[in-house]
Amino acid sequence: MDVKGKIKGLASKYSKDVITIRREFHQHPELSFVEFNTSKRIQKILKKYKIPFKSGFAKTGIVVTIKGKNPSSKTIALRADIDALPIKETNKVKYKSKNEGVMHACGHDVHTASLLGCARILSELKSEFSGTIKCIFQPGEELLPGGASLLIKEGVLKNPKPSSIIGQHVHPPLRAGKVGFRPGMYMASADEIYVTVKGKGGHAALPENVVDPVLIASNLIVSLQQIVSRKAPPSIPTVLSFGKINSEGGATNIIPDIVKLEGTFRTFDEKWRKRAHKLMKKLAEQMAKSMGGTCDFHIANGYPHLYNNPKLTTDLKDFAIQYLGKSNVVDLPARMTSEDFAFYSHLIPATFYRLGTGNPAKNITSPVHTSTFNIDESALEVGSGLMAWLAISQLN
């Protein structure tokens, strides 16, 4: 039997185990950077499979090293994120979250279980490939500064340095059994914006005696859109959105002293990103001053844009077609969402692809980051087997 057949056989053989593992993680989700029990569960499973690993990366991260023949010849990395979201699950399933207000609503339980299944397959097929494969179980994808940035600082891409890295992510719009790829620019950078507008409060019936921060904030929200509509290069997708506005004090007849805004800025070009930061800050401060108030405009730098190396991604897409068939591998559009996998993509050739998890016939269609997100669990066999095939195909 060829190596592809062996991988498919093992993926099928272990599929029930991978489903059980996924359900266990789903029942016990943990938020970013406090995935202590999740980390212990991963380590327990790796010990059971007799797969060597090192733990303690950013406290809860784990790195597995699987050595094939001639292990120093080449190294590649596979990555899964392990954290959950602060969402109360409303699914009626027997593996529903037991941690109130915390849920694996972005599929990181799927990513973790798939990579564990993949590592088990690769460990059994060490004689079938030359080189070394790193499996990275990464904390804190959902929260700045992003677990990827911390693991990189702690040397996850060293000793040995991978020549490439692959990430896999659930995709509900795509049916289970299918995967999607996109070379080049794939996901946007994401920065958090925190604005504090200060004025002088007072009686709403006497506006001549106040400096109205509500009015200033309203003008800011509208005027800042010109950064997108009049300053952004036409070829670079850009989004500026404010999702939260509130005042400290204030009522129907009271103008407050302070109004706060929170938003996000996203784009696909790092030079434009930095320039836009300066333009937004300057515009906001000058406008507030012109209206008699002040403005503290703070930008929390988030994740950079995610770039899929064109050659690597094209090669991996071809390997995926070999494994799943051409009809089950699709091309993806660019997305304005973000991922901290992007940090890896700026340092070494990287590919971030999508694993189909939807099934309309079973009413499994909810998007990620919702309280009803779920998957068709047949996707787990594809997730673990395909990752193993992509890894070995790069090395052989």
C-alpha positions as CSV (number, residue, x, y, z in Angstrom):
1,M,0.0,0.0,0.0
2,D,1.3,3.5,-0.9
3,V,1.7,6.1,1.8
4,K,-1.5,8.0,0.8
5,G,-3.4,4.7,1.3
6,K,-1.8,4.2,4.6
7,I,-2.7,7.7,5.8
8,K,-6.3,7.2,4.7
9,G,-6.5,3.9,6.4
10,L,-5.1,5.3,9.7
11,A,-7.3,8.4,9.5
12,S,-10.4,6.1,9.2
13,K,-9.2,3.7,11.9
14,Y,-8.7,6.5,14.4
15,S,-11.6,8.7,13.4
16,K,-13.8,7.6,16.3
17,D,-11.0,8.4,18.7
18,V,-10.6,11.8,17.2
19,I,-14.3,12.6,17.5
20,T,-14.2,11.5,21.2
21,I,-11.2,13.8,21.8
22,R,-12.9,16.7,20.0
23,R,-16.0,16.3,22.1
24,E,-14.0,16.2,25.3
25,F,-12.3,19.5,24.4
26,H,-15.6,20.9,23.4
27,Q,-17.1,20.1,26.8
28,H,-14.2,21.7,28.7
29,P,-13.3,25.0,26.8
30,E,-10.9,27.5,28.3
31,L,-10.3,31.1,27.4
32,S,-7.1,32.5,25.9
33,F,-3.9,32.1,27.9
34,V,-5.6,30.1,30.7
35,E,-5.9,26.8,28.8
36,F,-4.2,24.9,31.7
37,N,-6.6,21.9,31.7
38,T,-6.7,21.8,27.9
39,S,-2.9,21.7,27.9
40,K,-2.9,18.8,30.4
41,R,-5.4,16.9,28.3
42,I,-3.2,17.3,25.2
43,Q,-0.2,16.1,27.1
44,K,-2.0,13.1,28.5
45,I,-3.1,12.1,25.0
46,L,0.4,12.5,23.6
47,K,1.9,10.4,26.4
48,K,-0.7,7.7,25.6
49,Y,0.4,7.7,22.0
50,K,4.1,7.8,23.1
51,I,4.8,10.9,21.1
52,P,7.6,13.2,22.4
53,F,6.8,16.8,23.2
54,K,7.8,19.9,25.1
55,S,5.3,22.0,27.1
56,G,5.2,25.4,28.8
57,F,5.4,27.6,25.7
58,A,3.5,30.8,26.8
59,K,2.6,28.7,29.8
60,T,0.1,26.4,28.0
61,G,1.6,25.8,24.6
62,I,3.0,22.4,23.5
63,V,5.4,21.5,20.7
64,V,5.6,17.9,19.4
65,T,8.6,16.8,17.4
66,I,8.3,13.8,15.1
67,K,11.5,12.7,13.4
68,G,11.5,10.6,10.3
69,K,14.5,9.3,8.4
70,N,17.4,11.7,8.1
71,P,15.6,14.2,10.5
72,S,18.0,17.1,9.9
73,S,17.3,17.1,6.1
74,K,14.2,19.4,6.4
75,T,11.7,20.5,9.0
76,I,8.1,21.7,8.5
77,A,5.5,22.8,11.1
78,L,1.8,22.2,11.6
79,R,-0.2,24.4,13.9
80,A,-3.5,24.2,15.9
81,D,-4.9,26.8,18.3
82,I,-6.4,25.6,21.6
83,D,-8.3,28.5,23.2
84,A,-12.1,29.1,23.3
85,L,-14.4,32.2,23.3
86,P,-16.5,34.0,26.0
87,I,-19.8,32.8,24.5
88,K,-22.6,30.9,26.2
89,E,-23.4,27.8,24.1
90,T,-27.0,27.2,23.2
91,N,-26.5,23.9,21.3
92,K,-28.5,21.0,22.5
93,V,-25.9,18.3,22.2
94,K,-24.6,15.8,24.7
95,Y,-21.1,17.3,24.5
96,K,-22.3,20.8,25.2
97,S,-19.8,23.1,27.1
98,K,-19.7,22.5,30.8
99,N,-17.9,25.8,31.4
100,E,-20.7,28.4,31.7
101,G,-20.1,31.3,29.4
102,V,-17.2,29.7,27.6
103,M,-17.5,27.9,24.3
104,H,-15.4,26.5,21.4
105,A,-17.3,28.6,19.0
106,C,-14.5,29.0,16.6
107,G,-13.6,25.4,16.1
108,H,-10.3,25.3,18.0
109,D,-11.4,22.0,19.6
110,V,-11.6,20.7,16.0
111,H,-8.1,22.0,15.2
112,T,-6.6,20.5,18.3
113,A,-8.3,17.1,17.9
114,S,-7.3,17.0,14.2
115,L,-3.7,17.8,14.9
116,L,-3.6,15.1,17.6
117,G,-5.0,12.6,15.1
118,C,-2.5,13.8,12.6
119,A,0.4,13.5,15.0
120,R,-0.7,9.9,15.8
121,I,-0.7,9.0,12.1
122,L,2.7,10.7,11.5
123,S,4.2,9.0,14.5
124,E,3.2,5.6,13.1
125,L,4.6,6.4,9.6
126,K,8.0,7.8,10.6
127,S,9.7,5.3,8.3
128,E,7.7,6.8,5.3
129,F,9.3,10.2,5.3
130,S,12.6,12.0,5.6
131,G,12.9,15.0,7.9
132,T,11.2,16.4,11.0
133,I,7.6,17.6,11.6
134,K,6.8,20.0,14.4
135,C,3.2,20.0,15.7
136,I,2.5,23.3,17.5
137,F,-0.5,23.4,19.9
138,Q,-0.8,27.2,20.4
139,P,-2.6,29.1,23.1
140,G,-4.3,32.5,22.9
141,E,-5.3,33.0,19.2
142,E,-8.4,34.9,20.2
143,L,-6.7,37.6,22.3
144,L,-4.1,40.2,21.8
145,P,-1.1,40.0,21.5
146,G,-1.9,36.6,20.1
147,G,-0.2,33.3,21.2
148,A,1.6,33.0,17.9
149,S,3.6,36.2,18.6
150,L,4.6,34.9,22.1
151,L,5.6,31.4,20.9
152,I,7.7,33.0,18.2
153,K,9.5,35.1,20.8
154,E,10.1,31.9,22.8
155,G,11.7,30.2,19.8
156,V,9.1,28.0,18.4
157,L,10.4,28.6,14.9
158,K,14.0,27.6,15.9
159,N,16.0,24.5,16.8
160,P,15.2,23.3,14.2
161,K,13.8,26.1,12.0
162,P,10.8,25.0,9.9
163,S,11.1,25.7,6.2
164,S,7.3,26.2,6.1
165,I,4.2,26.1,8.3
166,I,0.6,25.0,7.7
167,G,-2.5,26.0,9.6
168,Q,-6.0,24.6,9.3
169,H,-9.3,26.3,10.2
170,V,-12.9,25.2,10.2
171,H,-15.2,26.8,7.6
172,P,-19.0,26.2,8.1
173,P,-20.0,27.6,4.6
174,L,-18.0,24.7,3.1
175,R,-19.5,21.2,3.3
176,A,-17.6,18.6,5.3
177,G,-15.4,16.6,3.0
178,K,-14.2,19.7,1.2
179,V,-11.3,22.1,1.7
180,G,-10.4,25.5,0.4
181,F,-7.1,27.3,-0.5
182,R,-6.1,30.8,-1.5
183,P,-2.5,31.8,-2.5
184,G,-1.3,35.3,-1.7
185,M,-3.2,37.8,0.5
186,Y,-5.8,36.0,2.4
187,M,-6.8,37.6,5.7
188,A,-6.6,41.2,6.9
189,S,-4.6,42.8,9.7
190,A,-6.8,43.8,12.7
191,D,-6.2,46.7,15.1
192,E,-8.3,47.7,18.0
193,I,-9.2,51.4,18.4
194,Y,-10.1,53.0,21.7
195,V,-11.2,56.6,21.7
196,T,-11.9,58.8,24.7
197,V,-13.6,62.1,23.8
198,K,-13.6,64.7,26.6
199,G,-15.8,67.8,26.8
200,K,-17.7,69.8,29.4
201,G,-21.0,68.4,30.5
202,G,-24.1,70.1,31.7
203,H,-27.8,70.6,31.2
204,A,-28.9,69.4,27.8
205,A,-31.4,72.4,27.6
206,L,-28.4,74.8,27.8
207,P,-26.0,73.6,25.1
208,E,-24.4,77.0,24.9
209,N,-22.8,76.3,28.2
210,V,-21.2,72.9,27.4
211,V,-18.7,71.3,25.2
212,D,-20.7,68.3,23.9
213,P,-18.6,65.1,23.7
214,V,-21.5,63.2,22.2
215,L,-21.6,65.6,19.2
216,I,-17.9,65.5,18.9
217,A,-17.9,61.7,18.9
218,S,-20.7,61.6,16.4
219,N,-18.7,63.8,14.0
220,L,-15.6,61.7,14.6
221,I,-17.4,58.4,13.6
222,V,-18.6,60.0,10.3
223,S,-15.5,62.0,9.5
224,L,-13.1,59.1,10.1
225,Q,-14.7,57.2,7.3
226,Q,-13.0,59.5,4.9
227,I,-9.7,57.7,5.8
228,V,-11.2,54.7,4.0
229,S,-13.2,56.5,1.2
230,R,-10.6,59.3,0.4
231,K,-7.2,58.1,1.6
232,A,-7.0,54.4,1.2
233,P,-5.4,53.2,-2.1
234,P,-8.1,51.8,-4.3
235,S,-6.3,48.4,-4.7
236,I,-6.1,47.8,-0.9
237,P,-9.3,46.6,0.9
238,T,-9.8,48.6,4.1
239,V,-12.4,48.5,6.8
240,L,-13.0,50.9,9.7
241,S,-15.9,50.1,12.0
242,F,-17.0,51.2,15.4
243,G,-18.9,48.7,17.4
244,K,-19.3,50.4,20.7
245,I,-20.1,53.9,22.0
246,N,-21.0,54.9,25.5
247,S,-20.8,57.9,27.8
248,E,-19.8,58.3,31.4
249,G,-22.9,59.8,32.8
250,G,-25.4,61.4,30.6
251,A,-29.2,61.2,30.3
252,T,-32.0,62.6,28.2
253,N,-31.4,66.0,29.8
254,I,-27.7,65.6,30.8
255,I,-24.8,66.0,28.5
256,P,-21.8,64.0,29.8
257,D,-18.2,65.0,30.2
258,I,-16.8,61.9,28.5
259,V,-17.8,59.6,25.6
260,K,-15.9,56.5,24.7
261,L,-15.7,54.7,21.3
262,E,-14.3,51.2,20.4
263,G,-13.7,50.0,16.9
264,T,-11.5,48.0,14.6
265,F,-9.3,48.9,11.6
266,R,-8.4,46.3,9.0
267,T,-6.5,46.2,5.8
268,F,-4.1,44.2,3.7
269,D,-1.0,46.4,3.4
270,E,1.4,47.1,6.3
271,K,2.7,50.5,4.9
272,W,-0.8,51.8,4.4
273,R,-1.8,50.4,7.8
274,K,0.8,52.5,9.6
275,R,0.0,55.6,7.5
276,A,-3.7,55.2,8.3
277,H,-3.0,55.0,12.0
278,K,-1.3,58.4,11.9
279,L,-4.1,59.9,9.7
280,M,-6.9,58.7,12.0
281,K,-5.2,59.9,15.1
282,K,-4.4,63.3,13.6
283,L,-7.9,63.8,12.3
284,A,-9.6,62.8,15.5
285,E,-7.4,65.0,17.7
286,Q,-7.8,68.1,15.4
287,M,-11.5,67.7,15.1
288,A,-12.1,67.4,18.8
289,K,-9.9,70.5,19.4
290,S,-11.8,72.5,16.8
291,M,-15.0,71.7,18.6
292,G,-13.6,72.7,22.0
293,G,-12.8,69.3,23.4
294,T,-10.0,66.8,23.5
295,C,-9.5,63.3,22.2
296,D,-7.3,60.4,23.3
297,F,-7.0,58.2,20.3
298,H,-5.4,54.9,21.1
299,I,-4.7,52.1,18.6
300,A,-3.8,48.7,20.0
301,N,-1.7,47.1,17.2
302,G,-3.2,43.6,16.5
303,Y,-2.4,40.9,14.0
304,P,-0.7,41.7,10.7
305,H,-2.3,40.6,7.4
306,L,-2.1,36.9,6.6
307,Y,-0.1,36.0,3.5
308,N,-0.2,32.6,2.0
309,N,3.0,31.9,0.2
310,P,1.9,31.4,-3.5
311,K,4.2,28.5,-4.4
312,L,3.7,26.6,-1.1
313,T,-0.1,27.1,-1.2
314,T,-0.3,26.0,-4.9
315,D,1.7,22.9,-4.1
316,L,-0.4,22.1,-1.1
317,K,-3.6,22.6,-3.1
318,D,-2.3,20.1,-5.6
319,F,-1.5,17.6,-2.8
320,A,-5.0,18.1,-1.4
321,I,-6.5,17.3,-4.8
322,Q,-4.4,14.1,-4.9
323,Y,-5.8,13.2,-1.5
324,L,-9.5,14.3,-1.8
325,G,-10.1,14.7,-5.5
326,K,-10.5,17.8,-7.6
327,S,-14.2,18.3,-6.8
328,N,-13.5,18.6,-3.1
329,V,-10.8,21.3,-3.3
330,V,-12.0,24.9,-3.9
331,D,-10.6,28.3,-4.3
332,L,-11.4,30.8,-1.6
333,P,-11.9,34.6,-1.7
334,A,-9.9,37.0,0.5
335,R,-11.4,37.8,4.0
336,M,-11.5,40.9,6.2
337,T,-11.4,38.7,9.3
338,S,-8.0,38.1,11.0
339,E,-5.9,35.4,12.5
340,D,-2.7,35.4,14.6
341,F,-1.3,32.7,12.3
342,A,-0.4,35.8,10.2
343,F,2.6,36.3,12.5
344,Y,4.1,33.0,11.2
345,S,3.4,34.0,7.6
346,H,5.6,37.1,7.8
347,L,8.6,35.0,8.9
348,I,8.5,31.7,6.9
349,P,6.5,30.4,3.9
350,A,3.0,29.6,5.3
351,T,-0.3,28.3,4.2
352,F,-3.6,28.7,6.1
353,Y,-6.4,26.7,4.5
354,R,-10.0,26.0,5.3
355,L,-11.6,22.7,6.4
356,G,-15.2,22.3,5.4
357,T,-17.4,21.5,8.4
358,G,-20.9,22.4,7.3
359,N,-23.8,20.1,6.5
360,P,-27.1,21.8,5.6
361,A,-29.0,18.5,5.5
362,K,-28.2,18.1,9.2
363,N,-28.9,21.8,9.9
364,I,-25.2,22.4,10.6
365,T,-24.8,25.8,9.1
366,S,-24.1,28.3,12.0
367,P,-21.1,30.6,11.5
368,V,-18.1,30.7,13.8
369,H,-18.3,33.0,16.9
370,T,-22.0,32.1,17.4
371,S,-23.7,30.3,20.3
372,T,-25.0,27.6,17.9
373,F,-21.8,26.8,16.0
374,N,-21.3,23.1,15.5
375,I,-19.7,20.8,12.9
376,D,-20.3,17.7,10.9
377,E,-17.8,15.5,12.7
378,S,-17.0,13.5,9.6
379,A,-14.7,16.5,8.9
380,L,-12.3,15.3,11.6
381,E,-11.2,12.3,9.6
382,V,-10.4,14.7,6.7
383,G,-8.8,17.2,9.0
384,S,-6.3,14.7,10.6
385,G,-5.6,12.7,7.4
386,L,-5.2,15.6,5.0
387,M,-2.8,17.4,7.4
388,A,-0.6,14.2,7.6
389,W,-0.6,13.9,3.8
390,L,0.3,17.5,3.3
391,A,3.2,17.2,5.8
392,I,4.6,14.0,4.3
393,S,4.1,15.3,0.7
394,Q,6.3,18.3,1.5
395,L,9.1,16.1,2.9
396,N,9.1,13.4,0.2
